[in-house]
């Protein structure tokens, strides 16, 4: 009775509109001696690539047997235009260090010339 089921992936956007992404039907063969035992089977689905910011929403997985329907808790995905941009301070650090060393060098030279007199 529970060996044949369907898996449905869908998402609900900010306007509470449900959009189906992927559906498939599974038929699991139960080995002899394993009947009447609970089993957990992983089924992965990858969402690639999110093309628009309108892809933002909560994504769900739902499994349906003949008389039973189970839904996951959902995963919220925020799609942005630019994505994550790593902030790099490399040039700023290099310029700051160069200016600091130049200032120290000028000060040291001025002190040496002043002390010489």
RASULJO-V873944 format. One record per pair of residues at least 6 apart in sequence whose C-alpha atoms are under 7 Angstrom apart, sorted by the first residue. I is the first residue (numbers start at 1). J is the second residue. Records with the same first field share a line. If there is no record, write none. Layout:
BEGIN
I=J  J
END
This chain:
BEGIN
2=65
3=27  28  29
4=26  27  28  65
5=25  26  27  63  64  65
6=24  25  26  63  64  65
7=23  24  25  62  63  64
8=22  23  24  61  62  63
9=20  21  22  23  60  61  62
10=18  19  20  21  22  59  60  61
11=18  19  20  57  58  59  60
12=18  19  57  58  59
13=56  57  58
14=57
50=79
52=79
53=79  80  81
55=79
56=77  78  79
57=76  77  78
58=74  75  76  77
59=74  75  76
60=72  73  74  75
61=71  72
62=70  71  72
63=69  70  71
64=70
END
